[in-house]
Amino acid sequence: AQSVTQLDSQVPVFEEAPVELRCNYSSSVSVYLFWYVQYPNQGLQLLLKYLSGSTLVKGINGFEAEFNKSQTSFHLRKPSVHISDTAEYFCAVSGQDDYKLSFGAGTTVTVRA
Amino acid sequence: GAGVSQTPSNKVTEKGKYVELRCDPISGHTALYWYRQSLGQGPEFLIYFQGTGAADDSGLPNDRFFAVRPEGSVSTLKIQRTERGDSAVYLCASSLGDGGYTFGSGTRLTVV
């Protein structure tokens, strides 16, 4: 079984500032990793995913994440945020032979002008 | 369809009643998943279908919960004798089995 810990429950940030959302996972098998965004009253939208290959993954809306196997981390970053990035962000993991996703508790990002 | 469609978007029901939540996946997606998201938490896995069969139902909390996918497309999540603790957003996702999921907007269930 896999589990995910999102280390920050809330992250306030000013517009045009950088942001990093931290995610650590636990698994006894090789994993796939995901970041999802959820805007108010909407479903989950995939930001990016790591399946294999380069450990630096680029996603939509200027987000990127880096897979660090030795530290079992998959932190999400954006160099300059916009007001529209205000949302809930979820890190998720699945085993490579099991597509069942395990989610973290989420990080609420609030971008202020 | 273009995306995963879930109906209804909102459902309010009285404690003890039976409810059905529907998920219409992306055409051609063989894998279908149900998740439950309680307030302030991440989604939790309920059940996974591959085609018509439930490949993994280990996340269903108890025998009041049941899901079907009779023709390998539309799925219905059924909850009997609803309890206030069942109140949550129920999310459906579909996939081609390649590690990419598409989630629906969810059904917000409120048991009063």
Interface residues (C-beta under 8 A of the other chain):
Chain A: V4 Y32 Y36 N41 Q42 G43 L44 Q45 L46 K49 L51 F90 A92 S94 Y99 K100 L101 S102 F103 G104 A105 G106
Chain B: V4 A31 Y33 Y35 G40 Q41 G42 P43 E44 F45 Y48 D56 G59 L91 A93 S95 G97 G99 G100 Y101 T102 F103 G104 S105 G106
